[in-house]
Amino acid sequence: MNSAEKYFEEQMQDTEFRKAFNEEKSRLDIVFLLDELTEKIKMEKPTNELLKGVRKIKRTLKTA
C-alpha cells in the first residue's frame, strides 16, 4: 500500500469524509451515465439501448 492509499484509508475512517466522498462519487457516476445516455440519444440509438441507460441511472440512484 502506497502513502496515498494509506492516507485515503485513514480519511475513510472519518464519518464526514466518507459521507462526502460517497455523495460526490454517486454524483459523478450519475453525471457520467447521463452524458452517456445523452450521446446515445444524439446518435439515435434504438429504444432498448436508451432504456438500458435509464435503468442504469435508476440503479445508481437507488444505491446513492
N, C-alpha and C positions, 0 to 999 in steps of 0.2 A: 504494500500500500504506500503510495507516494504521499508527500506532505499535503497536497491539495485534497486528496481523498480523505486523509485523516482529518483535516480541518472541516471538510464537509460533514463527515460523520459526527464530529463534535458539535457542529452547528445544528444538526438534525436532532440533537438531544433537547434543544430549546424548543418549547411548545410553540411560541410565537413565530420563530423562524420556520419551523416545519409547516405550520399553517400557511404562512405567506408563500413559502416555496410551492406547496401543493396547489394553492389557488392560482399562482402565476403559471405553473405547469399546465393546469387544466385550461386556463385562458388561452395559452399559446397553442395547445392541442386543438381547441375549438377554432381558433383563427386559422390554423393550418387546414383543418378539414373544410371550413367554409371557403377558403381560397381554392382548394382542390375541387369542391363542388361547383364553384363559380366557373372555373376553367372548363369543366365538363359541360356545363350549360352553354358556354360560349362555343364549344366545339360541337354542339347539338348531338350529344351522346344519347343513346336510347334511354327511355324512361326507366327501365330496370336498373341501369347503372346509376342514374340520378337518385333513385330510391335507396340504393345501397349507401350512397353518400349521406342521405338523410338519416338512415338507420345508424350509421357510424357516429354521426353527431349526437343523436339521441342517446346512444350508449355512453358516449363521453360525458354528456350532461348528467346522466344518472349516477356515474361514478365520481363526479366532481364534488 
